[in-house]
Amino acid sequence: MHNAKGLEFPCVAIGGLGELKKAEEIEDDIRLTYVAITRATHEAFITYSNMSELVGRLVV
């Protein structure tokens, strides 16, 4: 996702957001997930198997 600036895709799929992360990694993961989601022009599919702090902060 670091090279996705300015790119767009009809659909974006993001998997594995429920993986436990260290607290210091969560902010970077949130930024990268935001970039990934905003690259989608029509649909974004997000999957997770466990509720984690990252998922809790992103799920609306």
PDBQT receptor file of N, H, CA, C and O in Angstrom, charges set to zero:
ATOM      1  N   MET A   1       0.812  -1.193   0.000  1.00  0.00    +0.000 N 
ATOM      2  CA  MET A   1       0.000   0.000   0.000  1.00  0.00    +0.000 C 
ATOM      3  C   MET A   1       0.859   1.262   0.000  1.00  0.00    +0.000 C 
ATOM      4  O   MET A   1       0.362   2.345  -0.309  1.00  0.00    +0.000 OA
ATOM      5  N   HIS A   2       2.112   1.138   0.334  1.00  0.00    +0.000 N 
ATOM      6  H   HIS A   2       2.516   0.258   0.585  1.00  0.00    +0.000 HD
ATOM      7  CA  HIS A   2       2.969   2.318   0.357  1.00  0.00    +0.000 C 
ATOM      8  C   HIS A   2       3.108   2.942  -1.033  1.00  0.00    +0.000 C 
ATOM      9  O   HIS A   2       3.365   4.141  -1.142  1.00  0.00    +0.000 OA
ATOM     10  N   ASN A   3       2.945   2.160  -2.083  1.00  0.00    +0.000 N 
ATOM     11  H   ASN A   3       2.737   1.186  -1.994  1.00  0.00    +0.000 HD
ATOM     12  CA  ASN A   3       3.094   2.662  -3.452  1.00  0.00    +0.000 C 
ATOM     13  C   ASN A   3       1.758   2.943  -4.124  1.00  0.00    +0.000 C 
ATOM     14  O   ASN A   3       1.718   3.111  -5.343  1.00  0.00    +0.000 OA
ATOM     15  N   ALA A   4       0.663   3.001  -3.372  1.00  0.00    +0.000 N 
ATOM     16  H   ALA A   4       0.696   2.865  -2.382  1.00  0.00    +0.000 HD
ATOM     17  CA  ALA A   4      -0.666   3.143  -3.957  1.00  0.00    +0.000 C 
ATOM     18  C   ALA A   4      -1.123   4.592  -4.079  1.00  0.00    +0.000 C 
ATOM     19  O   ALA A   4      -2.240   4.839  -4.535  1.00  0.00    +0.000 OA
ATOM     20  N   LYS A   5      -0.304   5.542  -3.690  1.00  0.00    +0.000 N 
ATOM     21  H   LYS A   5       0.603   5.341  -3.319  1.00  0.00    +0.000 HD
ATOM     22  CA  LYS A   5      -0.719   6.943  -3.748  1.00  0.00    +0.000 C 
ATOM     23  C   LYS A   5      -1.107   7.314  -5.178  1.00  0.00    +0.000 C 
ATOM     24  O   LYS A   5      -0.338   7.115  -6.119  1.00  0.00    +0.000 OA
ATOM     25  N   GLY A   6      -2.303   7.852  -5.319  1.00  0.00    +0.000 N 
ATOM     26  H   GLY A   6      -2.928   8.014  -4.556  1.00  0.00    +0.000 HD
ATOM     27  CA  GLY A   6      -2.791   8.277  -6.618  1.00  0.00    +0.000 C 
ATOM     28  C   GLY A   6      -3.438   7.180  -7.444  1.00  0.00    +0.000 C 
ATOM     29  O   GLY A   6      -4.026   7.470  -8.486  1.00  0.00    +0.000 OA
ATOM     30  N   LEU A   7      -3.348   5.935  -7.014  1.00  0.00    +0.000 N 
ATOM     31  H   LEU A   7      -2.871   5.699  -6.168  1.00  0.00    +0.000 HD
ATOM     32  CA  LEU A   7      -3.955   4.828  -7.752  1.00  0.00    +0.000 C 
ATOM     33  C   LEU A   7      -5.379   4.599  -7.279  1.00  0.00    +0.000 C 
ATOM     34  O   LEU A   7      -5.714   4.882  -6.128  1.00  0.00    +0.000 OA
ATOM     35  N   GLU A   8      -6.220   4.081  -8.177  1.00  0.00    +0.000 N 
ATOM     36  H   GLU A   8      -5.947   3.851  -9.111  1.00  0.00    +0.000 HD
ATOM     37  CA  GLU A   8      -7.588   3.713  -7.841  1.00  0.00    +0.000 C 
ATOM     38  C   GLU A   8      -7.898   2.364  -8.456  1.00  0.00    +0.000 C 
ATOM     39  O   GLU A   8      -7.364   2.005  -9.505  1.00  0.00    +0.000 OA
ATOM     40  N   PHE A   9      -8.778   1.614  -7.781  1.00  0.00    +0.000 N 
ATOM     41  H   PHE A   9      -9.212   1.906  -6.928  1.00  0.00    +0.000 HD
ATOM     42  CA  PHE A   9      -9.193   0.301  -8.249  1.00  0.00    +0.000 C 
ATOM     43  C   PHE A   9     -10.695   0.170  -8.025  1.00  0.00    +0.000 C 
ATOM     44  O   PHE A   9     -11.210   0.712  -7.047  1.00  0.00    +0.000 OA
ATOM     45  N   PRO A  10     -11.419  -0.538  -8.906  1.00  0.00    +0.000 N 
ATOM     46  CA  PRO A  10     -12.856  -0.709  -8.698  1.00  0.00    +0.000 C 
ATOM     47  C   PRO A  10     -13.166  -1.403  -7.371  1.00  0.00    +0.000 C 
ATOM     48  O   PRO A  10     -14.091  -1.008  -6.662  1.00  0.00    +0.000 OA
ATOM     49  N   CYS A  11     -12.396  -2.431  -7.042  1.00  0.00    +0.000 N 
ATOM     50  H   CYS A  11     -11.644  -2.752  -7.618  1.00  0.00    +0.000 HD
ATOM     51  CA  CYS A  11     -12.607  -3.190  -5.807  1.00  0.00    +0.000 C 
ATOM     52  C   CYS A  11     -11.282  -3.363  -5.075  1.00  0.00    +0.000 C 
ATOM     53  O   CYS A  11     -10.228  -3.539  -5.686  1.00  0.00    +0.000 OA
ATOM     54  N   VAL A  12     -11.364  -3.308  -3.767  1.00  0.00    +0.000 N 
ATOM     55  H   VAL A  12     -12.220  -3.164  -3.270  1.00  0.00    +0.000 HD
ATOM     56  CA  VAL A  12     -10.194  -3.544  -2.927  1.00  0.00    +0.000 C 
ATOM     57  C   VAL A  12     -10.586  -4.575  -1.881  1.00  0.00    +0.000 C 
ATOM     58  O   VAL A  12     -11.658  -4.474  -1.284  1.00  0.00    +0.000 OA
ATOM     59  N   ALA A  13      -9.732  -5.563  -1.651  1.00  0.00    +0.000 N 
ATOM     60  H   ALA A  13      -8.862  -5.645  -2.136  1.00  0.00    +0.000 HD
ATOM     61  CA  ALA A  13      -9.965  -6.576  -0.617  1.00  0.00    +0.000 C 
ATOM     62  C   ALA A  13      -8.839  -6.503   0.406  1.00  0.00    +0.000 C 
ATOM     63  O   ALA A  13      -7.659  -6.493   0.058  1.00  0.00    +0.000 OA
ATOM     64  N   ILE A  14      -9.228  -6.451   1.669  1.00  0.00    +0.000 N 
ATOM     65  H   ILE A  14     -10.187  -6.459   1.953  1.00  0.00    +0.000 HD
ATOM     66  CA  ILE A  14      -8.269  -6.396   2.769  1.00  0.00    +0.000 C 
ATOM     67  C   ILE A  14      -8.617  -7.534   3.717  1.00  0.00    +0.000 C 
ATOM     68  O   ILE A  14      -9.733  -7.595   4.234  1.00  0.00    +0.000 OA
ATOM     69  N   GLY A  15      -7.686  -8.417   3.943  1.00  0.00    +0.000 N 
ATOM     70  H   GLY A  15      -6.780  -8.367   3.523  1.00  0.00    +0.000 HD
ATOM     71  CA  GLY A  15      -7.936  -9.554   4.826  1.00  0.00    +0.000 C 
ATOM     72  C   GLY A  15      -7.030  -9.551   6.038  1.00  0.00    +0.000 C 
ATOM     73  O   GLY A  15      -5.960  -8.941   6.031  1.00  0.00    +0.000 OA
ATOM     74  N   GLY A  16      -7.469 -10.240   7.081  1.00  0.00    +0.000 N 
ATOM     75  H   GLY A  16      -8.338 -10.736   7.087  1.00  0.00    +0.000 HD
ATOM     76  CA  GLY A  16      -6.626 -10.446   8.248  1.00  0.00    +0.000 C 
ATOM     77  C   GLY A  16      -6.512  -9.279   9.202  1.00  0.00    +0.000 C 
ATOM     78  O   GLY A  16      -5.496  -9.154   9.886  1.00  0.00    +0.000 OA
ATOM     79  N   LEU A  17      -7.516  -8.416   9.274  1.00  0.00    +0.000 N 
ATOM     80  H   LEU A  17      -8.341  -8.517   8.718  1.00  0.00    +0.000 HD
ATOM     81  CA  LEU A  17      -7.416  -7.277  10.184  1.00  0.00    +0.000 C 
ATOM     82  C   LEU A  17      -7.537  -7.666  11.652  1.00  0.00    +0.000 C 
ATOM     83  O   LEU A  17      -7.248  -6.846  12.524  1.00  0.00    +0.000 OA
ATOM     84  N   GLY A  18      -7.949  -8.874  11.942  1.00  0.00    +0.000 N 
ATOM     85  H   GLY A  18      -8.184  -9.539  11.233  1.00  0.00    +0.000 HD
ATOM     86  CA  GLY A  18      -8.111  -9.292  13.332  1.00  0.00    +0.000 C 
ATOM     87  C   GLY A  18      -6.843  -9.769  13.996  1.00  0.00    +0.000 C 
ATOM     88  O   GLY A  18      -6.859 -10.131  15.173  1.00  0.00    +0.000 OA
ATOM     89  N   GLU A  19      -5.742  -9.778  13.265  1.00  0.00    +0.000 N 
ATOM     90  H   GLU A  19      -5.729  -9.485  12.309  1.00  0.00    +0.000 HD
ATOM     91  CA  GLU A  19      -4.482 -10.227  13.847  1.00  0.00    +0.000 C 
ATOM     92  C   GLU A  19      -4.043  -9.270  14.944  1.00  0.00    +0.000 C 
ATOM     93  O   GLU A  19      -4.113  -8.052  14.782  1.00  0.00    +0.000 OA
ATOM     94  N   LEU A  20      -3.593  -9.822  16.053  1.00  0.00    +0.000 N 
ATOM     95  H   LEU A  20      -3.536 -10.812  16.185  1.00  0.00    +0.000 HD
ATOM     96  CA  LEU A  20      -3.147  -8.990  17.167  1.00  0.00    +0.000 C 
ATOM     97  C   LEU A  20      -1.850  -8.289  16.811  1.00  0.00    +0.000 C 
ATOM     98  O   LEU A  20      -0.942  -8.894  16.240  1.00  0.00    +0.000 OA
ATOM     99  N   LYS A  21      -1.769  -7.041  17.142  1.00  0.00    +0.000 N 
ATOM    100  H   LYS A  21      -2.506  -6.549  17.606  1.00  0.00    +0.000 HD
ATOM    101  CA  LYS A  21      -0.583  -6.235  16.861  1.00  0.00    +0.000 C 
ATOM    102  C   LYS A  21      -0.096  -5.597  18.145  1.00  0.00    +0.000 C 
ATOM    103  O   LYS A  21      -0.835  -5.479  19.122  1.00  0.00    +0.000 OA
ATOM    104  N   LYS A  22       1.158  -5.189  18.125  1.00  0.00    +0.000 N 
ATOM    105  H   LYS A  22       1.759  -5.285  17.331  1.00  0.00    +0.000 HD
ATOM    106  CA  LYS A  22       1.698  -4.409  19.232  1.00  0.00    +0.000 C 
ATOM    107  C   LYS A  22       1.083  -3.017  19.166  1.00  0.00    +0.000 C 
ATOM    108  O   LYS A  22       0.750  -2.530  18.086  1.00  0.00    +0.000 OA
ATOM    109  N   ALA A  23       0.934  -2.385  20.314  1.00  0.00    +0.000 N 
ATOM    110  H   ALA A  23       1.204  -2.781  21.191  1.00  0.00    +0.000 HD
ATOM    111  CA  ALA A  23       0.280  -1.071  20.376  1.00  0.00    +0.000 C 
ATOM    112  C   ALA A  23       0.943  -0.060  19.449  1.00  0.00    +0.000 C 
ATOM    113  O   ALA A  23       0.252   0.749  18.829  1.00  0.00    +0.000 OA
ATOM    114  N   GLU A  24       2.270  -0.090  19.343  1.00  0.00    +0.000 N 
ATOM    115  H   GLU A  24       2.831  -0.746  19.847  1.00  0.00    +0.000 HD
ATOM    116  CA  GLU A  24       2.958   0.903  18.512  1.00  0.00    +0.000 C 
ATOM    117  C   GLU A  24       2.757   0.657  17.021  1.00  0.00    +0.000 C 
ATOM    118  O   GLU A  24       3.014   1.551  16.214  1.00  0.00    +0.000 OA
ATOM    119  N   GLU A  25       2.307  -0.530  16.640  1.00  0.00    +0.000 N 
ATOM    120  H   GLU A  25       2.099  -1.256  17.296  1.00  0.00    +0.000 HD
ATOM    121  CA  GLU A  25       2.076  -0.833  15.229  1.00  0.00    +0.000 C 
ATOM    122  C   GLU A  25       0.670  -0.461  14.773  1.00  0.00    +0.000 C 
ATOM    123  O   GLU A  25       0.421  -0.373  13.571  1.00  0.00    +0.000 OA
ATOM    124  N   ILE A  26      -0.244  -0.243  15.699  1.00  0.00    +0.000 N 
ATOM    125  H   ILE A  26      -0.042  -0.315  16.675  1.00  0.00    +0.000 HD
ATOM    126  CA  ILE A  26      -1.643  -0.032  15.350  1.00  0.00    +0.000 C 
ATOM    127  C   ILE A  26      -1.842   1.260  14.562  1.00  0.00    +0.000 C 
ATOM    128  O   ILE A  26      -2.583   1.265  13.579  1.00  0.00    +0.000 OA
ATOM    129  N   GLU A  27      -1.203   2.345  14.965  1.00  0.00    +0.000 N 
ATOM    130  H   GLU A  27      -0.601   2.341  15.763  1.00  0.00    +0.000 HD
ATOM    131  CA  GLU A  27      -1.382   3.623  14.258  1.00  0.00    +0.000 C 
ATOM    132  C   GLU A  27      -0.952   3.513  12.799  1.00  0.00    +0.000 C 
ATOM    133  O   GLU A  27      -1.641   4.015  11.911  1.00  0.00    +0.000 OA
ATOM    134  N   ASP A  28       0.172   2.868  12.548  1.00  0.00    +0.000 N 
ATOM    135  H   ASP A  28       0.732   2.461  13.269  1.00  0.00    +0.000 HD
ATOM    136  CA  ASP A  28       0.638   2.687  11.167  1.00  0.00    +0.000 C 
ATOM    137  C   ASP A  28      -0.328   1.803  10.393  1.00  0.00    +0.000 C 
ATOM    138  O   ASP A  28      -0.615   2.072   9.227  1.00  0.00    +0.000 OA
ATOM    139  N   ASP A  29      -0.835   0.745  11.036  1.00  0.00    +0.000 N 
ATOM    140  H   ASP A  29      -0.602   0.527  11.984  1.00  0.00    +0.000 HD
ATOM    141  CA  ASP A  29      -1.799  -0.137  10.375  1.00  0.00    +0.000 C 
ATOM    142  C   ASP A  29      -3.088   0.601  10.038  1.00  0.00    +0.000 C 
ATOM    143  O   ASP A  29      -3.673   0.367   8.981  1.00  0.00    +0.000 OA
ATOM    144  N   ILE A  30      -3.533   1.482  10.915  1.00  0.00    +0.000 N 
ATOM    145  H   ILE A  30      -3.058   1.672  11.774  1.00  0.00    +0.000 HD
ATOM    146  CA  ILE A  30      -4.744   2.263  10.642  1.00  0.00    +0.000 C 
ATOM    147  C   ILE A  30      -4.523   3.162   9.433  1.00  0.00    +0.000 C 
ATOM    148  O   ILE A  30      -5.395   3.259   8.569  1.00  0.00    +0.000 OA
ATOM    149  N   ARG A  31      -3.384   3.812   9.360  1.00  0.00    +0.000 N 
ATOM    150  H   ARG A  31      -2.676   3.734  10.062  1.00  0.00    +0.000 HD
ATOM    151  CA  ARG A  31      -3.088   4.673   8.205  1.00  0.00    +0.000 C 
ATOM    152  C   ARG A  31      -3.047   3.862   6.912  1.00  0.00    +0.000 C 
ATOM    153  O   ARG A  31      -3.609   4.279   5.899  1.00  0.00    +0.000 OA
ATOM    154  N   LEU A  32      -2.387   2.706   6.942  1.00  0.00    +0.000 N 
ATOM    155  H   LEU A  32      -1.931   2.366   7.765  1.00  0.00    +0.000 HD
ATOM    156  CA  LEU A  32      -2.296   1.871   5.737  1.00  0.00    +0.000 C 
ATOM    157  C   LEU A  32      -3.659   1.323   5.333  1.00  0.00    +0.000 C 
ATOM    158  O   LEU A  32      -3.971   1.238   4.145  1.00  0.00    +0.000 OA
ATOM    159  N   THR A  33      -4.472   0.951   6.321  1.00  0.00    +0.000 N 
ATOM    160  H   THR A  33      -4.219   1.020   7.286  1.00  0.00    +0.000 HD
ATOM    161  CA  THR A  33      -5.815   0.448   6.025  1.00  0.00    +0.000 C 
ATOM    162  C   THR A  33      -6.665   1.559   5.425  1.00  0.00    +0.000 C 
ATOM    163  O   THR A  33      -7.430   1.311   4.493  1.00  0.00    +0.000 OA
ATOM    164  N   TYR A  34      -6.548   2.764   5.935  1.00  0.00    +0.000 N 
ATOM    165  H   TYR A  34      -5.927   2.966   6.692  1.00  0.00    +0.000 HD
ATOM    166  CA  TYR A  34      -7.274   3.908   5.372  1.00  0.00    +0.000 C 
ATOM    167  C   TYR A  34      -6.888   4.120   3.911  1.00  0.00    +0.000 C 
ATOM    168  O   TYR A  34      -7.754   4.317   3.059  1.00  0.00    +0.000 OA
ATOM    169  N   VAL A  35      -5.602   4.080   3.625  1.00  0.00    +0.000 N 
ATOM    170  H   VAL A  35      -4.898   3.920   4.317  1.00  0.00    +0.000 HD
ATOM    171  CA  VAL A  35      -5.138   4.244   2.243  1.00  0.00    +0.000 C 
ATOM    172  C   VAL A  35      -5.729   3.146   1.371  1.00  0.00    +0.000 C 
ATOM    173  O   VAL A  35      -6.210   3.422   0.271  1.00  0.00    +0.000 OA
ATOM    174  N   ALA A  36      -5.700   1.906   1.846  1.00  0.00    +0.000 N 
ATOM    175  H   ALA A  36      -5.310   1.682   2.739  1.00  0.00    +0.000 HD
ATOM    176  CA  ALA A  36      -6.232   0.786   1.062  1.00  0.00    +0.000 C 
ATOM    177  C   ALA A  36      -7.721   0.966   0.783  1.00  0.00    +0.000 C 
ATOM    178  O   ALA A  36      -8.168   0.776  -0.348  1.00  0.00    +0.000 OA
ATOM    179  N   ILE A  37      -8.486   1.329   1.804  1.00  0.00    +0.000 N 
ATOM    180  H   ILE A  37      -8.122   1.483   2.723  1.00  0.00    +0.000 HD
ATOM    181  CA  ILE A  37      -9.931   1.495   1.640  1.00  0.00    +0.000 C 
ATOM    182  C   ILE A  37     -10.243   2.628   0.670  1.00  0.00    +0.000 C 
ATOM    183  O   ILE A  37     -11.146   2.501  -0.156  1.00  0.00    +0.000 OA
ATOM    184  N   THR A  38      -9.520   3.716   0.757  1.00  0.00    +0.000 N 
ATOM    185  H   THR A  38      -8.786   3.819   1.429  1.00  0.00    +0.000 HD
ATOM    186  CA  THR A  38      -9.819   4.871  -0.093  1.00  0.00    +0.000 C 
ATOM    187  C   THR A  38      -9.328   4.706  -1.524  1.00  0.00    +0.000 C 
ATOM    188  O   THR A  38      -9.582   5.580  -2.354  1.00  0.00    +0.000 OA
ATOM    189  N   ARG A  39      -8.638   3.622  -1.841  1.00  0.00    +0.000 N 
ATOM    190  H   ARG A  39      -8.432   2.913  -1.167  1.00  0.00    +0.000 HD
ATOM    191  CA  ARG A  39      -8.248   3.342  -3.229  1.00  0.00    +0.000 C 
ATOM    192  C   ARG A  39      -9.412   2.741  -4.000  1.00  0.00    +0.000 C 
ATOM    193  O   ARG A  39      -9.394   2.740  -5.231  1.00  0.00    +0.000 OA
ATOM    194  N   ALA A  40     -10.432   2.228  -3.303  1.00  0.00    +0.000 N 
ATOM    195  H   ALA A  40     -10.447   2.230  -2.303  1.00  0.00    +0.000 HD
ATOM    196  CA  ALA A  40     -11.577   1.590  -3.960  1.00  0.00    +0.000 C 
ATOM    197  C   ALA A  40     -12.524   2.646  -4.511  1.00  0.00    +0.000 C 
ATOM    198  O   ALA A  40     -12.903   3.582  -3.808  1.00  0.00    +0.000 OA
ATOM    199  N   THR A  41     -12.905   2.487  -5.780  1.00  0.00    +0.000 N 
ATOM    200  H   THR A  41     -12.597   1.727  -6.352  1.00  0.00    +0.000 HD
ATOM    201  CA  THR A  41     -13.857   3.424  -6.374  1.00  0.00    +0.000 C 
ATOM    202  C   THR A  41     -15.296   2.947  -6.227  1.00  0.00    +0.000 C 
ATOM    203  O   THR A  41     -16.220   3.757  -6.291  1.00  0.00    +0.000 OA
ATOM    204  N   HIS A  42     -15.504   1.628  -6.028  1.00  0.00    +0.000 N 
ATOM    205  H   HIS A  42     -14.753   0.970  -5.976  1.00  0.00    +0.000 HD
ATOM    206  CA  HIS A  42     -16.864   1.093  -5.915  1.00  0.00    +0.000 C 
ATOM    207  C   HIS A  42     -17.074   0.244  -4.672  1.00  0.00    +0.000 C 
ATOM    208  O   HIS A  42     -18.061   0.435  -3.961  1.00  0.00    +0.000 OA
ATOM    209  N   GLU A  43     -16.172  -0.687  -4.391  1.00  0.00    +0.000 N 
ATOM    210  H   GLU A  43     -15.370  -0.842  -4.968  1.00  0.00    +0.000 HD
ATOM    211  CA  GLU A  43     -16.375  -1.609  -3.274  1.00  0.00    +0.000 C 
ATOM    212  C   GLU A  43     -15.069  -1.875  -2.539  1.00  0.00    +0.000 C 
ATOM    213  O   GLU A  43     -13.996  -1.945  -3.140  1.00  0.00    +0.000 OA
ATOM    214  N   ALA A  44     -15.188  -2.021  -1.225  1.00  0.00    +0.000 N 
ATOM    215  H   ALA A  44     -16.059  -1.964  -0.737  1.00  0.00    +0.000 HD
ATOM    216  CA  ALA A  44     -14.053  -2.448  -0.403  1.00  0.00    +0.000 C 
ATOM    217  C   ALA A  44     -14.537  -3.608   0.456  1.00  0.00    +0.000 C 
ATOM    218  O   ALA A  44     -15.538  -3.483   1.162  1.00  0.00    +0.000 OA
ATOM    219  N   PHE A  45     -13.839  -4.725   0.399  1.00  0.00    +0.000 N 
ATOM    220  H   PHE A  45     -13.026  -4.826  -0.174  1.00  0.00    +0.000 HD
ATOM    221  CA  PHE A  45     -14.163  -5.908   1.191  1.00  0.00    +0.000 C 
ATOM    222  C   PHE A  45     -13.124  -6.037   2.292  1.00  0.00    +0.000 C 
ATOM    223  O   PHE A  45     -11.925  -6.099   2.021  1.00  0.00    +0.000 OA
ATOM    224  N   ILE A  46     -13.585  -6.078   3.526  1.00  0.00    +0.000 N 
ATOM    225  H   ILE A  46     -14.559  -6.028   3.746  1.00  0.00    +0.000 HD
ATOM    226  CA  ILE A  46     -12.683  -6.173   4.665  1.00  0.00    +0.000 C 
ATOM    227  C   ILE A  46     -13.088  -7.385   5.486  1.00  0.00    +0.000 C 
ATOM    228  O   ILE A  46     -14.255  -7.537   5.847  1.00  0.00    +0.000 OA
ATOM    229  N   THR A  47     -12.115  -8.252   5.782  1.00  0.00    +0.000 N 
ATOM    230  H   THR A  47     -11.167  -8.128   5.489  1.00  0.00    +0.000 HD
ATOM    231  CA  THR A  47     -12.405  -9.427   6.595  1.00  0.00    +0.000 C 
ATOM    232  C   THR A  47     -11.532  -9.422   7.840  1.00  0.00    +0.000 C 
ATOM    233  O   THR A  47     -10.409  -8.918   7.837  1.00  0.00    +0.000 OA
ATOM    234  N   TYR A  48     -12.081  -9.999   8.901  1.00  0.00    +0.000 N 
ATOM    235  H   TYR A  48     -12.993 -10.408   8.903  1.00  0.00    +0.000 HD
ATOM    236  CA  TYR A  48     -11.319 -10.192  10.131  1.00  0.00    +0.000 C 
ATOM    237  C   TYR A  48     -11.926 -11.364  10.873  1.00  0.00    +0.000 C 
ATOM    238  O   TYR A  48     -13.127 -11.613  10.772  1.00  0.00    +0.000 OA
ATOM    239  N   SER A  49     -11.105 -12.083  11.614  1.00  0.00    +0.000 N 
ATOM    240  H   SER A  49     -10.129 -11.881  11.696  1.00  0.00    +0.000 HD
ATOM    241  CA  SER A  49     -11.599 -13.246  12.344  1.00  0.00    +0.000 C 
ATOM    242  C   SER A  49     -11.661 -12.997  13.841  1.00  0.00    +0.000 C 
ATOM    243  O   SER A  49     -12.379 -13.702  14.550  1.00  0.00    +0.000 OA
ATOM    244  N   ASN A  50     -10.937 -12.030  14.328  1.00  0.00    +0.000 N 
ATOM    245  H   ASN A  50     -10.354 -11.458  13.752  1.00  0.00    +0.000 HD
ATOM    246  CA  ASN A  50     -10.918 -11.711  15.754  1.00  0.00    +0.000 C 
ATOM    247  C   ASN A  50     -11.087 -10.214  15.938  1.00  0.00    +0.000 C 
ATOM    248  O   ASN A  50     -10.555  -9.417  15.166  1.00  0.00    +0.000 OA
ATOM    249  N   MET A  51     -11.830  -9.841  16.966  1.00  0.00    +0.000 N 
ATOM    250  H   MET A  51     -12.262 -10.488  17.594  1.00  0.00    +0.000 HD
ATOM    251  CA  MET A  51     -11.940  -8.428  17.294  1.00  0.00    +0.000 C 
ATOM    252  C   MET A  51     -10.639  -8.008  17.966  1.00  0.00    +0.000 C 
ATOM    253  O   MET A  51     -10.211  -8.616  18.947  1.00  0.00    +0.000 OA
ATOM    254  N   SER A  52     -10.026  -6.983  17.439  1.00  0.00    +0.000 N 
ATOM    255  H   SER A  52     -10.373  -6.489  16.642  1.00  0.00    +0.000 HD
ATOM    256  CA  SER A  52      -8.787  -6.463  18.010  1.00  0.00    +0.000 C 
ATOM    257  C   SER A  52      -8.937  -4.956  18.152  1.00  0.00    +0.000 C 
ATOM    258  O   SER A  52      -9.944  -4.392  17.726  1.00  0.00    +0.000 OA
ATOM    259  N   GLU A  53      -7.957  -4.308  18.738  1.00  0.00    +0.000 N 
ATOM    260  H   GLU A  53      -7.138  -4.766  19.083  1.00  0.00    +0.000 HD
ATOM    261  CA  GLU A  53      -8.025  -2.853  18.866  1.00  0.00    +0.000 C 
ATOM    262  C   GLU A  53      -8.104  -2.203  17.491  1.00  0.00    +0.000 C 
ATOM    263  O   GLU A  53      -8.836  -1.230  17.303  1.00  0.00    +0.000 OA
ATOM    264  N   LEU A  54      -7.356  -2.734  16.535  1.00  0.00    +0.000 N 
ATOM    265  H   LEU A  54      -6.762  -3.524  16.688  1.00  0.00    +0.000 HD
ATOM    266  CA  LEU A  54      -7.381  -2.194  15.174  1.00  0.00    +0.000 C 
ATOM    267  C   LEU A  54      -8.772  -2.294  14.576  1.00  0.00    +0.000 C 
ATOM    268  O   LEU A  54      -9.283  -1.312  14.037  1.00  0.00    +0.000 OA
ATOM    269  N   VAL A  55      -9.392  -3.459  14.660  1.00  0.00    +0.000 N 
ATOM    270  H   VAL A  55      -8.977  -4.257  15.097  1.00  0.00    +0.000 HD
ATOM    271  CA  VAL A  55     -10.738  -3.653  14.112  1.00  0.00    +0.000 C 
ATOM    272  C   VAL A  55     -11.733  -2.762  14.851  1.00  0.00    +0.000 C 
ATOM    273  O   VAL A  55     -12.593  -2.140  14.227  1.00  0.00    +0.000 OA
ATOM    274  N   GLY A  56     -11.620  -2.699  16.157  1.00  0.00    +0.000 N 
ATOM    275  H   GLY A  56     -10.921  -3.204  16.664  1.00  0.00    +0.000 HD
ATOM    276  CA  GLY A  56     -12.527  -1.877  16.948  1.00  0.00    +0.000 C 
ATOM    277  C   GLY A  56     -12.475  -0.410  16.577  1.00  0.00    +0.000 C 
ATOM    278  O   GLY A  56     -13.498   0.273  16.613  1.00  0.00    +0.000 OA
ATOM    279  N   ARG A  57     -11.307   0.081  16.224  1.00  0.00    +0.000 N 
ATOM    280  H   ARG A  57     -10.476  -0.474  16.195  1.00  0.00    +0.000 HD
ATOM    281  CA  ARG A  57     -11.165   1.486  15.855  1.00  0.00    +0.000 C 
ATOM    282  C   ARG A  57     -11.644   1.759  14.434  1.00  0.00    +0.000 C 
ATOM    283  O   ARG A  57     -11.990   2.895  14.112  1.00  0.00    +0.000 OA
ATOM    284  N   LEU A  58     -11.669   0.740  13.580  1.00  0.00    +0.000 N 
ATOM    285  H   LEU A  58     -11.387  -0.184  13.842  1.00  0.00    +0.000 HD
ATOM    286  CA  LEU A  58     -12.066   0.932  12.188  1.00  0.00    +0.000 C 
ATOM    287  C   LEU A  58     -13.530   0.631  11.920  1.00  0.00    +0.000 C 
ATOM    288  O   LEU A  58     -14.127   1.231  11.027  1.00  0.00    +0.000 OA
ATOM    289  N   VAL A  59     -14.119  -0.287  12.675  1.00  0.00    +0.000 N 
ATOM    290  H   VAL A  59     -13.634  -0.775  13.400  1.00  0.00    +0.000 HD
ATOM    291  CA  VAL A  59     -15.502  -0.697  12.431  1.00  0.00    +0.000 C 
ATOM    292  C   VAL A  59     -16.434   0.417  12.875  1.00  0.00    +0.000 C 
ATOM    293  O   VAL A  59     -16.351   0.908  14.001  1.00  0.00    +0.000 OA
ATOM    294  N   VAL A  60     -17.314   0.803  11.977  1.00  0.00    +0.000 N 
ATOM    295  H   VAL A  60     -17.381   0.404  11.063  1.00  0.00    +0.000 HD
ATOM    296  CA  VAL A  60     -18.251   1.890  12.264  1.00  0.00    +0.000 C 
ATOM    297  C   VAL A  60     -19.591   1.301  12.606  1.00  0.00    +0.000 C 
ATOM    298  O   VAL A  60     -20.537   2.039  12.884  1.00  0.00    +0.000 OA
TER     299      VAL A  60
